[in-house]
């Protein structure tokens, strides 16, 4: 009997890990809009941005990038997402002398109006509903030494579907280390670490019959349904970037990121940027390499930089392939003043 128990135990030990590996984590988190990258520049480089040089467009990928800023910077991004969904992002960073850099961000995603359909009225009831997501963040970054910087960001997150919504708070932390002057950088960040949340609202209120087999009792008791609690999409990034001078007037920047999410399989992204005279940039990359059943892939983009009345500006565009969902387009304007 003891031999049988030991044999069964060993079979379970060998079988359970295989079962766990067979389970997919896709679709197990809320707040997926938090994973939409807001930088057209970095999106064109395959979204490999955790170790990129300083700049407000890198703050989303690693809040430590704020520690390297020396001037006020403003970023505005608009993305034409799938199914006419609109995505907008704004961020402002303010360096305060030797204290470090404070920054704030706003992320908004809207579906537009959608027809309400039911089983009895599949063509629509005449009503309309919307889906809207919002994230408000504040953060801080500081250069600890001339080579090492760290940063963090706290965000309030709200996800709304018609008259129901959920709310939670998330935390982003990151570090970046410059190995050599104008050379290799190593970065890492943990994004969207937060509390679990559940939906609530009047769409979940129902009329309930405690005992359908009885007549004469109240068959329309007021009740409310409760949804499960879901986690937010936590993402750990680690990566490197390496600039290389091609000619006196051009620079090549290479970047590689590795991703470990809590709701999908691990992956890698690679990207490159070629800049001429700090004025024109061409970019390309590939995102989510080695991810199981990935739909995304090739990314391309370009950028133009210049100055207007003492303020510097960047105008960037990114195109990204999303397989069966076709493509997305991002436009970003960044100002330094």
C-alpha positions as CSV (number, residue, x, y, z in Angstrom):
1,X,0.0,0.0,0.0
2,X,2.8,2.4,0.9
3,X,4.5,1.7,-2.5
4,X,1.2,2.6,-4.3
5,X,0.9,5.9,-2.4
6,X,4.4,6.8,-3.3
7,X,3.9,5.9,-6.9
8,X,0.7,8.0,-7.1
9,X,2.5,10.9,-5.5
10,X,5.3,10.8,-8.0
11,X,2.8,10.6,-10.9
12,X,1.0,13.7,-9.6
13,X,4.4,15.6,-9.2
14,X,5.2,14.8,-12.8
15,X,1.7,15.5,-14.1
16,X,0.7,18.8,-12.4
17,X,3.6,20.9,-13.9
18,X,2.6,19.7,-17.4
19,X,-1.0,20.7,-16.7
20,X,0.0,24.1,-15.5
21,X,2.2,24.7,-18.5
22,X,-0.8,23.8,-20.7
23,X,-3.0,26.5,-19.2
24,X,-3.1,29.8,-20.9
25,X,-3.0,33.1,-18.9
26,X,-4.3,35.1,-21.8
27,X,-7.4,37.1,-21.0
28,X,-7.1,36.7,-17.2
29,X,-6.5,40.4,-16.4
30,X,-8.4,43.7,-16.6
31,X,-7.1,47.1,-17.7
32,X,-5.5,45.8,-20.9
33,X,-5.4,49.4,-22.2
34,X,-2.5,49.9,-19.8
35,X,-0.4,47.8,-22.2
36,X,-0.9,50.1,-25.2
37,X,2.4,51.9,-25.6
38,X,2.0,55.6,-26.1
39,X,5.3,56.6,-27.8
40,X,5.3,56.6,-31.6
41,X,9.1,56.8,-31.5
42,X,9.5,53.7,-29.4
43,X,6.5,51.8,-30.9
44,X,8.3,52.1,-34.3
45,X,11.3,50.4,-32.6
46,X,9.3,47.3,-31.6
47,X,8.4,48.9,-28.2
48,X,11.9,48.1,-27.0
49,X,12.2,51.1,-24.7
50,X,13.1,50.1,-21.2
51,X,16.8,51.1,-21.6
52,X,16.5,53.9,-24.1
53,X,18.2,57.3,-23.4
54,X,16.4,60.0,-21.5
55,X,13.3,61.6,-22.9
56,X,9.7,61.9,-21.9
57,X,8.7,59.3,-24.4
58,X,10.7,56.7,-22.4
59,X,9.0,57.4,-19.1
60,X,6.1,55.0,-19.9
61,X,8.5,52.1,-20.4
62,X,10.8,53.0,-17.4
63,X,10.0,55.9,-15.0
64,X,13.7,56.1,-14.2
65,X,14.1,57.9,-17.6
66,X,12.6,61.0,-15.9
67,X,15.7,61.2,-13.7
68,X,17.8,62.2,-16.8
69,X,15.6,65.1,-17.9
70,X,17.1,68.6,-17.6
71,X,14.2,70.7,-19.1
72,X,10.4,70.7,-19.0
73,X,9.0,68.2,-21.5
74,X,5.5,67.6,-22.8
75,X,4.2,64.6,-24.8
76,X,1.0,64.3,-26.7
77,X,0.0,61.0,-28.5
78,X,-3.0,59.9,-30.5
79,X,-3.5,56.4,-31.8
80,X,-6.0,55.1,-34.2
81,X,-6.7,51.7,-32.6
82,X,-8.7,48.7,-33.7
83,X,-12.4,49.0,-34.6
84,X,-12.4,52.8,-34.5
85,X,-11.3,52.8,-30.9
86,X,-9.5,56.1,-30.0
87,X,-6.5,56.2,-27.7
88,X,-4.9,59.4,-26.3
89,X,-2.0,60.0,-24.0
90,X,-0.5,63.1,-22.4
91,X,2.5,63.5,-20.1
92,X,4.3,66.4,-18.6
93,X,7.7,66.3,-16.8
94,X,9.1,69.1,-14.7
95,X,12.7,68.9,-13.3
96,X,13.1,70.7,-10.0
97,X,16.8,71.6,-9.6
98,X,18.6,69.0,-7.4
99,X,15.4,67.3,-6.2
100,X,14.8,65.3,-9.3
101,X,12.0,65.3,-11.9
102,X,8.3,65.1,-11.2
103,X,5.9,64.0,-13.9
104,X,2.2,63.4,-14.5
105,X,0.4,61.4,-17.2
106,X,-3.1,60.9,-18.5
107,X,-4.3,57.9,-20.6
108,X,-7.7,57.7,-22.2
109,X,-9.3,55.1,-24.4
110,X,-12.8,55.3,-25.8
111,X,-14.9,53.0,-27.9
112,X,-17.4,55.5,-29.3
113,X,-21.1,54.6,-29.3
114,X,-22.0,50.9,-29.7
115,X,-25.5,49.4,-30.4
116,X,-27.1,47.5,-27.5
117,X,-28.0,44.1,-28.8
118,X,-30.0,41.3,-27.0
119,X,-31.0,37.8,-27.8
120,X,-34.5,39.0,-28.6
121,X,-33.3,42.0,-30.5
122,X,-30.1,41.0,-32.2
123,X,-30.2,44.0,-34.6
124,X,-30.3,46.5,-31.7
125,X,-32.7,47.9,-29.2
126,X,-32.2,51.5,-30.2
127,X,-30.0,52.1,-27.2
128,X,-26.3,53.0,-27.3
129,X,-23.5,52.2,-24.9
130,X,-19.8,53.1,-24.6
131,X,-16.7,51.6,-23.1
132,X,-14.1,54.0,-21.6
133,X,-10.8,53.6,-19.8
134,X,-8.9,56.2,-17.8
135,X,-5.5,56.2,-16.0
136,X,-4.1,59.2,-14.1
137,X,-0.5,58.9,-12.9
138,X,2.0,60.9,-11.0
139,X,5.6,60.0,-10.7
140,X,9.2,60.9,-9.7
141,X,12.6,60.1,-11.2
142,X,16.1,61.0,-9.9
143,X,19.7,60.4,-11.0
144,X,21.3,58.7,-8.0
145,X,24.8,59.0,-9.6
146,X,25.9,60.2,-13.0
147,X,25.3,56.7,-14.4
148,X,22.4,55.3,-12.3
149,X,18.8,56.6,-12.1
150,X,15.6,55.3,-10.5
151,X,12.0,56.3,-10.7
152,X,8.4,55.3,-9.7
153,X,4.9,56.2,-10.7
154,X,1.5,55.7,-9.0
155,X,-1.7,55.6,-11.1
156,X,-5.4,55.6,-10.6
157,X,-7.1,53.3,-13.1
158,X,-10.7,53.2,-14.0
159,X,-12.4,50.9,-16.5
160,X,-16.0,51.5,-17.5
161,X,-18.5,49.5,-19.5
162,X,-21.9,51.3,-19.9
163,X,-23.1,51.9,-16.3
164,X,-20.6,49.5,-14.6
165,X,-17.0,50.2,-13.7
166,X,-14.0,49.1,-11.7
167,X,-11.3,51.1,-10.0
168,X,-7.8,50.3,-8.8
169,X,-4.4,51.7,-8.1
170,X,-1.1,50.6,-9.8
171,X,2.6,51.2,-9.3
172,X,5.4,51.4,-11.8
173,X,9.1,51.3,-10.7
174,X,12.3,51.2,-12.8
175,X,16.0,51.6,-12.9
176,X,18.5,52.4,-15.6
177,X,22.3,52.1,-15.6
178,X,24.7,53.6,-18.1
179,X,27.6,51.2,-18.4
180,X,29.9,53.6,-20.4
181,X,29.8,57.2,-21.6
182,X,27.6,57.4,-24.7
183,X,27.5,53.6,-24.7
184,X,25.6,50.6,-23.4
185,X,22.7,51.1,-21.1
186,X,20.8,48.5,-19.0
187,X,17.3,49.1,-17.9
188,X,14.5,47.2,-16.0
189,X,11.0,48.1,-14.9
190,X,8.0,46.6,-13.2
191,X,4.7,48.1,-14.6
192,X,1.1,48.0,-13.3
193,X,1.7,46.2,-10.0
194,X,-1.6,46.8,-8.3
195,X,-4.6,45.6,-6.4
196,X,-7.2,43.3,-7.7
197,X,-10.5,44.8,-8.7
198,X,-14.1,43.8,-9.6
199,X,-16.9,45.5,-11.6
200,X,-19.8,47.1,-9.9
201,X,-22.7,49.3,-11.0
202,X,-26.4,49.4,-11.9
203,X,-26.0,47.1,-14.9
204,X,-25.4,44.3,-12.4
205,X,-28.7,44.9,-10.6
206,X,-31.4,42.3,-11.3
207,X,-34.8,41.1,-10.1
208,X,-34.5,37.7,-8.4
209,X,-37.1,35.0,-7.6
210,X,-35.9,33.2,-4.5
211,X,-38.1,30.1,-5.3
212,X,-39.5,29.9,-8.9
213,X,-41.7,26.9,-7.9
214,X,-43.7,28.8,-5.3
215,X,-46.6,31.1,-6.2
216,X,-47.8,34.1,-4.2
217,X,-44.4,35.1,-2.9
218,X,-42.4,38.1,-4.2
219,X,-40.9,37.0,-7.5
220,X,-39.1,40.3,-8.2
221,X,-36.8,40.7,-5.3
222,X,-34.1,43.4,-5.8
223,X,-30.6,41.9,-6.0
224,X,-27.2,42.6,-7.3
225,X,-24.7,40.3,-9.0
226,X,-21.1,40.2,-8.0
227,X,-18.3,39.6,-10.5
228,X,-15.0,37.9,-9.7
229,X,-12.0,40.0,-8.8
230,X,-9.3,40.3,-11.5
231,X,-5.7,41.3,-11.5
232,X,-4.2,44.1,-13.6
233,X,-1.6,43.2,-16.3
234,X,1.7,43.2,-14.5
235,X,4.7,43.4,-16.8
236,X,8.4,43.0,-16.0
237,X,10.8,44.4,-18.6
238,X,14.5,44.2,-18.8
239,X,16.6,45.3,-21.7
240,X,19.7,47.0,-23.2
241,X,20.3,49.8,-25.7
242,X,23.5,50.6,-27.5
243,X,24.2,53.8,-29.6
244,X,26.8,53.7,-32.3
245,X,28.1,56.6,-34.4
246,X,27.9,55.6,-38.1
247,X,29.3,58.9,-39.5
248,X,29.9,62.3,-38.2
249,X,26.3,63.2,-39.0
250,X,24.4,60.0,-38.3
251,X,23.8,57.8,-35.3
252,X,22.5,54.2,-35.0
253,X,20.6,53.2,-31.8
254,X,19.9,49.5,-31.2
255,X,17.6,48.2,-28.4
256,X,16.5,44.8,-27.1
257,X,13.8,44.2,-24.5
258,X,12.7,41.0,-22.8
259,X,9.2,40.7,-21.3
260,X,7.7,38.6,-18.5
261,X,3.9,39.3,-18.2
262,X,1.5,37.8,-15.7
263,X,-1.2,37.2,-18.3
264,X,0.8,35.9,-21.3
265,X,3.9,34.0,-22.3
266,X,7.4,35.5,-22.3
267,X,8.7,37.4,-25.3
268,X,11.3,39.7,-26.7
269,X,11.3,42.9,-28.9
270,X,14.1,44.4,-30.9
271,X,14.4,47.8,-32.6
272,X,16.7,50.2,-34.3
273,X,16.8,53.9,-35.0
274,X,19.0,55.7,-37.5
275,X,19.2,59.5,-37.0
276,X,20.7,62.0,-39.4
277,X,21.9,65.4,-38.0
278,X,19.6,65.0,-35.1
279,X,16.8,66.1,-37.4
280,X,15.5,63.1,-39.3
281,X,15.1,59.5,-38.0
282,X,14.1,56.2,-39.6
283,X,13.0,53.3,-37.3
284,X,12.1,49.7,-37.5
285,X,11.6,46.7,-35.2
286,X,9.8,43.5,-34.4
287,X,7.7,43.1,-31.2
288,X,6.8,40.0,-29.1
289,X,9.2,37.6,-30.6
290,X,8.8,34.0,-29.3
291,X,5.4,34.8,-27.8
292,X,2.9,32.0,-28.2
293,X,0.1,32.8,-30.7
294,X,1.4,36.4,-31.1
295,X,-0.5,38.5,-33.7
296,X,1.9,41.5,-33.6
297,X,5.1,41.7,-35.5
298,X,6.8,44.3,-37.8
299,X,6.9,47.9,-36.8
300,X,8.1,50.9,-38.8
301,X,8.2,54.7,-38.3
302,X,9.9,58.0,-38.9
303,X,10.5,61.2,-37.0
304,X,11.4,64.8,-37.5
305,X,13.1,67.1,-34.9
306,X,13.8,70.8,-34.8
307,X,13.4,74.0,-32.9
308,X,10.8,76.7,-32.8
309,X,11.3,80.0,-31.0
310,X,13.8,78.5,-28.5
311,X,11.8,75.3,-27.9
312,X,12.8,71.9,-29.3
313,X,10.2,69.6,-30.8
314,X,9.9,66.0,-32.0
315,X,7.2,64.8,-34.4
316,X,7.0,61.0,-34.7
317,X,4.9,58.5,-36.5
318,X,4.6,54.7,-36.1
319,X,3.0,51.9,-38.0
320,X,2.6,48.4,-36.4
321,X,1.3,45.2,-37.9
322,X,-1.2,43.3,-35.7
323,X,-1.9,40.3,-37.9
324,X,-5.6,39.5,-38.3
325,X,-6.5,42.8,-36.5
326,X,-4.6,44.6,-39.3
327,X,-2.5,47.6,-38.3
328,X,-2.4,50.5,-35.9
329,X,-1.1,54.0,-36.3
330,X,0.4,56.4,-33.7
331,X,1.4,60.0,-33.8
332,X,3.4,61.7,-31.1
333,X,4.4,65.3,-30.5
334,X,7.1,66.0,-27.9
335,X,8.1,69.5,-26.8
336,X,11.1,70.6,-24.7
337,X,11.2,74.1,-23.2
